[in-house]
Amino acid sequence: MALPVTRAALQKISAFVVPVGTRSLFGVKLPRWGPDPLDLATGLEKKELLARAAGNEDPFQINAIKRGPGTREQPTKVPSMLDDRIIGCVCNEDSLYISYMTVYKGEPKRCECGHWFELVPGQGIEHPSWWV
C-alpha cells in the first residue's frame, strides 16, 4: 500500500536530512561517540574493564600458557583462583585434538604426552559468588 507523498511533506522531511558523517536527531547535534562503556557497566564486567584500564590484559587468566620444561621437578605452572582447573594440552604441533585434564592444587599432574602441570594461586579478579 503506497502512501501519497506531497512536495510539501518531502521538503519538511528533507529539512532534517544531514550530511553523511554527522550525527543529529531532529536538528539537535549529538556527540560523535556514545556514552563511556565504563559508565554503563556494573558488577563483574565493570571490574574487568577497570582491570584492563589498569594494564591487566588478562584479568581472568584465561589466555594460553606456553609450556615450560614440563618435567616432574619443574612442572608448567598454571594459575587458578580456585582449587581446581580444567586445562588442555596440545601434545604435538600437528595434533588435531586437545587432551583435556583436571588439575588440582598441590597435586602435579602428567599429561598423556609426558608433560607435567601444577596449579599455583592466581592474581585475577575475584567475585563473591565464586566462594558460595
C-alpha positions, 0 to 999 in steps of 0.5 A, spaced: 500 500 500 503 506 497 502 512 501 501 519 497 507 523 498 506 531 497 512 536 495 510 539 501 511 533 506 518 531 502 521 538 503 519 538 511 522 531 511 528 533 507 529 539 512 532 534 517 536 530 512 544 531 514 550 530 511 553 523 511 558 523 517 554 527 522 550 525 527 543 529 529 536 527 531 531 532 529 536 538 528 539 537 535 547 535 534 549 529 538 556 527 540 560 523 535 561 517 540 556 514 545 556 514 552 563 511 556 562 503 556 565 504 563 559 508 565 554 503 563 557 497 566 556 494 573 558 488 577 563 483 574 564 486 567 565 493 570 571 490 574 574 487 568 574 493 564 577 497 570 582 491 570 584 492 563 584 500 564 589 498 569 594 494 564 591 487 566 590 484 559 588 478 562 584 479 568 581 472 568 587 468 566 584 465 561 589 466 555 594 460 553 600 458 557 606 456 553 609 450 556 615 450 560 620 444 561 614 440 563 618 435 567 616 432 574 621 437 578 619 443 574 612 442 572 608 448 567 605 452 572 598 454 571 594 459 575 587 458 578 583 462 583 580 456 585 582 449 587 581 446 581 582 447 573 580 444 567 586 445 562 588 442 555 594 440 552 596 440 545 601 434 545 604 435 538 604 441 533 600 437 528 595 434 533 588 435 531 585 434 538 586 437 545 587 432 551 583 435 556 585 434 564 583 436 571 588 439 575 588 440 582 592 444 587 598 441 590 597 435 586 602 435 579 599 432 574 602 428 567 599 429 561 598 423 556 604 426 552 609 426 558 608 433 560 607 435 567 602 441 570 601 444 577 596 449 579 599 455 583 594 461 586 592 466 581 592 474 581 585 475 577 579 478 579 575 475 584 567 475 585 563 473 591 559 468 588 565 464 586 566 462 594 558 460 595 
